[in-house]
Amino acid sequence: MMFSIITVCFNNPQELNDTLKSVKEQSFPDYEIIVINGGDRSAAEEVVLKYDSLVNVFISEPDKGIYDGMNKGAALAQGDFVIYLNSGDVFCNELVLSKVAEQVLSHPEAKILYGSSISDYGYKKVLCQAKNSKDFLSEKFYELGFSHQSIFVDRVVLGDSPFDLTYKVAADFNYLYPKLREYNDKLVLLGFPVSIFATGGVSDLDKTILNKEKKKIYFLNNPINIAATVHFIKLILMENIKKRLRPIIRKVKF
């Protein structure tokens, strides 16, 4: 059994180095690394050459954003299960792939394996606890509860172009939302955190857009209901209030 680890990067060579170093430290040997770079070639290539014996595929060319790069990686993947560990993301420890492989062997029916993740805010780290699989069937399934850095998807289930580029910041949510229901009886909840990821990624940059896109995705997969409508309106309003208050708070601080 082999894992495909897809890393998308854009002008952040130090973060790319951190990610590749984390993969190199894994005790499980059967994996391939696919690096998709949408920024400056020379900086990324210098890091990739440092890990030349580990990186199986390196593509460096302009793209339409992170999800375009993630689609390119999916089309190239040859492993049995695929995980996206983008530039700056790292595995929690050197045993993650070994432990996931054990779970795959114990659950041959599995199509998606997922676990908790850790958000790194710089000044603190917060555990994002993954939900029980049955929670994904509820009409109150508003959030994934885990990140794409902590999910392993069967390559056939993932497909060659899983992410809809019409979504700016929630294409991963759009892909995973129906899949977690379609394959609900073939999900495996891992009993350990998989990855650590730094906040400030694409879905952190504009929460208003993120919440609007999640609202659209939710109602594409669920009937209209008052509870969900109130939930998303509240999120969008709260984020708009925060955006207005941030400049004021900065002025007060300084």
N, C-alpha and C positions, 0 to 999 in steps of 0.2 A: 504494500500500500504506500502511496506517495501523496504528499501535500504539495499544493501550489501556493506559494506565498507571493502575492502581488503588492508591489510597493510603487505608489505614484508620488512623484516629487516635483517641486517647482522652486528653483533658486534657494534651496536650504540644504547645502551640502553637509553641515554639521549634524542636522537632524537625520539625514539619510545615513550618515555613518553610524549614528546611534541605533537606527533600526537594523541595519545589516549586521552590526556587532551583536545585537540581541539574537538574531537568527543564527549566527555562527556559533553562539554559546549553547544552542539546543543540543541535548544529548541524543535526540532521535535523528538519524542520518538521512532518511529518505524524504527529501523535499527538493523542489526547484524554486528558484527565486527569479521573478520577472520584475524588472525595474522599468517603469515608464516615466520618462522625464519630459516635461513640457516647457522647461525653462532653458537657461544657459547650459549648453552641452559640456563645455570644458570643466566646469565645477563639478557637475554630477559624474562625469566620466572619470575624473581623478579619484573620486571615492569608489566608484565601481571597480576600477583597476586594482585598488587596494584589496578588494574582495573578489578578485577575478576568478578564483577557483570555485567560488560559491554561486556567483550570479550566472544564471543560464541564459537569460535574454535581457538585453539592454536596448531599449528603443528611446531615441531622443529626437523629438520633432514637435512643432507647434501643435497644440490641441485646443479644444473648445472648453477646457476646464477640467476639474478633477474627475467628474463622472465620465467624460469622454476618455480620459486616461484609464479609468477603471474598466470601461468597456473594452478597450484595446487589450488590457491584461487578460480579461476573461476569454477573449477570442484565441489567445495564445496558450492558455493553461492546458497542461497535459496530466495533471495530478488527479487523484480520485476525489479529493476534497480541496476546496479553495478557501483561503482566508485573505482578506485585505489588511495588510499591515503597512499603512502609508507612512511616508517620511516623518519621523519623529515619534511614531508609535513603537512600543517595545513589548515583548512578552514579559509576563510577570516574573518568570524565573526560567531556568534552563530545562525544566522538566515538562513544560506545557505540551509540546508536541508528542512526547512519549505517553503522557497521560491521556491525551485525546485519542491517540492510536489505540490504546487499550480499550477505550470506550467504543470505538468503531468496531473492534473485534468482538466486544461483548454485545453489541447491538447491530447485527448485520443488516437490519431493516432500516437503519437510520439514514435520513436524507439531509438533515440539518442538525448540527450539534452547536450549542451556544452556552455561554457562561457569563459570569459577571465581568465587569471591567472597572478600572480605577481611573478617575479623572484627576489629572495633575494640574492644579491651579498655580503651581509655583510655590506659593506659601503654605499650601496644604494639599492633601490627597483625599479624595472622597470615593468610597466604594459605591458603584452603581449596581445594585442587586438585580440579577435577572429574574424575570417573572416565571411562575409556573406555567407550563404549556397551555393548560386549560384557560388561563386568563386571556389568551389570544382569541378565544371564541366569543368572549363577552362583548356586548355593545358598548361597554365602558373601556374597551381597549383603545386608549388614546395615544399611548406612548409605548415604544418598544421596551424600555426599561434596561436596555443594554446597547452597546455600540456595535457597528459593523466590524470593528477591530476584534470582536470576541465571538465571531460566528464562523463556523466552518460549513460550507454548503457543497453538497454533491455537485460535481462539475456538470453533469448532464442537467440537473435541476437548475443550476445557475444560468446555463445557456451562454451564447456568444456575445450578446449585447443586452445585458439585464437592466441597464439604467436608462430611463427616459430623460433625454437632455432638455426637455421643455421645463423640467423642474430645476430651479437654480440651486436649492440647498436641501431638498428633501427627496432626491431621486432614490436614495437607499431605502428610505421609509416607504416610498411608493412600491419598490420591488418586494421588500420583505413583508409588508403588511398582508397581502393575500397569500403569500407562500407559507407563512406561519399558520395559516388556517387550512390551506390545501393539504399540507403535509403534517397536520397536527399530531396524527398518530405515529409519525415517523420522526418526531423531534426528540432530542436527547438533551436534557439540562445537565450541564457539567457542574460538578460540585466544587468548583474552584474558580477563582478569577483567571482570566486568560491574558489580558493585556492592560497596559498603562498608556493612556493617551493624553497629550497636552491639550488643554482647552485653547480655543482661538481658531479652530478649524472652520471650514466653510459654513457649517450649520450653526456656528456660534456667532458669526459676524453680523447677521441681521435676523434677530428672533422674530420680528414682525413678519417678514417674508416666510420664514420657516413655519410659523404657526398658521399662516394663511394657506400654505401649500399642504400642511398636514390636515387642515380642515377639509380641503378639497379631496384629498386622498381618502380620508375617513368616510366622507359621504358617497364616494364612489364604491365603497365596500360595505356600507351599512345604510339602512333606511333612515330617513330624516327623523330625528327625535329631539325633544326639547332639552334633555340633559346634555347631550353632546353640543348642541347649538350654544347653550349657555357657557359650557366649558371653554369652547374655542373663542367666543366673543370676549370672555373674561381674560383669557391669555393675551389676545391681541390688544385689548384696551390697556391692560397692565403694562405691556411692553411699550406701548406708545407713551404712557405716563412716565415710565423709566427713561425713555429717550429724551423727553422734554426736561426731566429733572437733572440728568447727568451734567449738562453744561453749568447749571446753577450750583450743583454740589461742588464741581471743580473750582468755580469762582470763590465759593465760601472757603474751600480748603487752602487756596493760595492767596 
